[in-house]
Amino acid sequence: MRNGVLISVMLAVALTSAVTPSHAATFGAVVPIGGHASDIALDESRGVLYIANFTANRIEVMSLADGSINTSMNVAAQPGAISISPDNQFLLVAHFGNVKTPATGTNALTLINLNDGTRQTFTTGDTPLGLAFLADGTAMVVTSSSLLQFDPVSGLVNVLTTFAALATQQIPAKTPTFPTQIILAQVETTPDRTVAYGVADDGSSQAFFRYDVRKGTLYAGGFITGPKALPRLAVAADGSWTMVGQYKLDSTLRFPNQFPNSIASVNIGANAVDSKKGILYSQILTIDPSKSSSSSSSSSSPAASQPPVLYLLDADNLTIRDTLSLPENLTGRAVLNANLDTLYAVSDSGVTVMPVGRINQFHRVNATQSDVLVSGNFCDRNVIVQTLTITDPGGGNTDFAINVNQTGVTISPSSGITPATVQVRVDPNSFQNQNGTVAIPMTISSGTAINIPKPLRLLVNNRNPDQRGTVINVPGTLVDVLPDPKRNHFYVIRQDLNQVLVFDSTTFSQVATLRTGTTPTGMAITMDQQYLLVGHDNSQFIFVFDLDTLAAQTPIEMPSGHYPRQVAVSGKAMLSLVRDITGDAPGAIDRIDFANRKATELPTLGVYVNNVDPGGVLAGAPNGGTILAAMPDGTVMLYDANADTFTIARKDYTALSGGFAASSYNTYVVGQYLLNASLVTQGTLETSTGTAAGFAFVDTTGLRTTTPASASPGVIQRVDPSVSLGIRPTRMVESPLTPTTIATTPLLRSLAPLFDHSAVISLSVSGFMVLPWSYDAAVAPPKISSIVNAADGTKPVAPGGLISVYGQQMSPVNMATSQIPLPTALGESCLTVNGLPVPMLFVSSSQINGQLPFNVSGNATMTLRTPGGISDNFNFSIFTAAPSIFRSGTAGPETGLATIYRADNNQLVTPTNPLHPNDEVIIYATGLGLTQPSVDAGLPSPSDPLGVALIVPQLTLGGVPMTVDFAGLVAGEVGVYQINARVPAKAPQGLSIPLVVNQSGVGTTLSVRVVNN
Amino acid sequence: MRKIQLSVLLLAAAGTTCFAQQWEFGGGGGASFLPGVPVSGAIGSATAGFQAGVSAGAFAGQNLYNHLSGEIHYAFQQSNLKLQSGGSEATFSGVAHVLHYDLVYHTNKKDSRTQYYVSGGAGLKIFRGTGAEQAYQPLSQFGYFTKTQALKPMATFAVGVRYALRPRVYLRTEFRDYITAFPTDLITPAPGTKYGSLLNDFVPMITLSYEY
């Protein structure tokens, strides 16, 4: 009672502010208890939460309704763990009584009958550390030396197992040592209490157990992890796994997942799982990712100064869905209520109550995209405008502000209320000396949002005509690229979302997403070219995907605690370079038994100790003869498939970074070093063009990328290994990805020549670049031979209309874009009409599709610029209006149909779907000219108000005028117009009735079938 | 519709000329079988017509003489439009209405328990396509199903037996053929195809009638 009123007021204020956040911008309400909480137990039948106040020797009884603490039960000293029985009759309290002499030990259990208030005390010899009631009504108690089963009715204690005594902390402890640092154990069950997991800590190693109540089986073992797991458990509803601190452990002590960049924590952290939604609610301490080293194993300085956050994670692979700011750190057990909509967790002040089921009612803010790519080009030095949508994921109206600290970039509006569309204006002239891509962080802030907005980048590219390659924007952390030798695919690891992205190697568009384990790091394809293997930095499994179906197969299980960061295949063995979180050596090389989907640690690497740098990489030679291993510390090793062992290990360098590759001709590259069959340096590649980035062998030659800086254009060149010579260095459109760019590994595979020799893919600042295979060949200047409208291929074209330009050498690559606004440079081509840039949709060697600007008419001149130079002028006429109906309709197997629809059934008008008197028809066309309001070329048309054609087209059907209800731009489309008209009641009937669309004397005619009703 | 109304009036007028004689009313049902018409063209051959369907109708008759009577008939037919080529078939919902006047010649006198008869007459048949038109229709290279109606003059012939179940109550079984021009408004020949011109509609029918 003593703090009840005050606490109630504080909680009420906190809850109110949470529902209508104003300035707190944190999630959850804190209930202080005037002491240090050690455990909680939820009693929804009584509407209360029991809080063990370790230092005040009380069990605080908190009302779930208002968060007030109206009752406190005084109990024996140091209540360290509590649990309530399944029938809600008993509350069992463990008293931590491991005290230093001369005080007498006070280890005990107190059983409180919550129905009649009676209490019984049971002395325990050893210190009770954690407990939990089970489905059968007994309680499992972990002591410092044993696992007990306690029957609250009879008082009988059954010893399930014993273990070497844990070196438990003693009281009094040094300040500040928090209760959970003293207790160092927790037992947690499934919601139905049929499976219990427990972890107890002896200060160095940890004891793990899983007890199945129904089967009566106990699995127990010890484990060591680095960083050490904090015993904060959440158990999946089916009992198949438990989250222990930052580690997900399954029933047999395997490590399916570890939270990336986690560090050791002595007190801060909590876990709870909603198995129905597949969400983990976790607070896990991490290092600053931008300061992370080669792996996430760092256990450097605790980040106690980090603002407390609650992660909402995908339960299967720990992908972060959202990050919410907390008012204070969570420091113990976290419990979800039965409805799974409220989370209670021990926290610094006592307990924090988080209404996780109502997150959508809280203010949050995010951008709908992660990157804003602005591509300037040598055709267009005008200010470029891109749009960015800011939303509240819950659909609310949330204040926001966007900040960009960069000259030449303006945001309008820079603040507002969600949902909002923000214009990002970039003046290319401010970047004229920067021909690569400048990545500018954009920060979103909000006074009321409870979430941490996701990172947002503004990418500004300002290429010159000599720069080769096309940028494909792929947000996120990309760490590996691999071409498929059999299929028109290549694969890119997007590490931040735990995905492998599958791209079509002809269109360069993403065709599939493969979900991986936590932190995918490296890929390999099996020698039969049937399976993709994906290694992880935070999972004990190598994921396997069938490349024909892209379906996940049974993963490969590594030895316990071995995280397979790299995978490589040879004709004899499949090897994995692992990060070992449990062993003495930080890294090792395991051999994979693919048939049985198991791996074992190699006892030795030939004559060498199997102890490697976990930041190392593996590269298999395409012929299967060898596997190169390279370490950041300068060590290189070679596995020989014929000898089936490691035959070489050298350390000729102090450090290695950059690209790496193994050829089929006994030549290897790591960074700038070219190595011979004995891994002896055979040459050093030049560094005058910048830092070594990517390398790939193509038969006996190589391709190499370098870059002076991430904002500069990179350089690609062919390499003749026999003379260590770079040939025809060519500037690229932007910098290739380098270890310094992504800061997660010093050795990186970023270059992938496609097997059909059609293009070269290079991971880059914005995603990846596509370079024509013959990027360095002499290129003929482009030639324009005709310009037609893109709808029906006839010559009349109009302002704002979609056009097709035909010619030769128009683009070195085939490429389509869905980017909005349409880019004025696509691939490596840009078009101008009377000097104005033409937004483009598609480029190929013989055809370019684009949209004419709205502000050109009459006689016009078009020119095309490509890496081959500039075309001759092409003169043509632009009419005020030139309506033409698209021929892109399909019906069954029939294609090329005119896009005239009957509104009655929303199907194309065909002989089998004829027009009837009074039918409403919808005609999709282009070339209807200017609109009111006007729309900029390349931008989608507005929906409110609609862009109405200034000149209304005249329509006749069989010579009878049709009523036009609407003629104008289709909302959301670029350059596409729509005409709504009505079939006259007295329209002539027949199989082939002329439908004429006429505008300003320019018309188009189509034959349609008309029948009577 | 104006044509239909005129025809009904003419038939009704014909009936009133012998109003003083014995009358018979009846109704019944049967099936409708239309063999279709051949479709030929450069793209191949097919059959256009109608699926077999149900037929139900009613009649009113007047015994003019011992061996001769006159009858006015109405029938409703549910018969879907059909195109068939090789193993492929495309269909489209459809119905038809039939109205005609027949002269009936009985082989026996009217008071015989069993009478055999033949009849012939003329009238109108209204075909209606009632399906949902689609932008793509299978076998559209041969013809287009259309949601519309067509009115066709019709000749009809029938043979049958009338059996007295009890005084004044008769069971009639007959086999009838309705002959019309093919309704190309409903199944429109695709360009380059030719359709047969006459459509037979064979209808076996059972009717109960009452005479007074």
Interface residues (C-beta under 8 A of the other chain):
Chain A: G889 A891 G892 P893 E894 L897 N905 Q907 L908 V909 T910 P911 T912 N913 P914 H916 L991 R1009 V1011 N1012 N1013
Chain B: A132 E133 Q134 A135 Y136 Q137 P138 S140 Y144 F145 T146 K147 T148 D185 T188 A190 P191
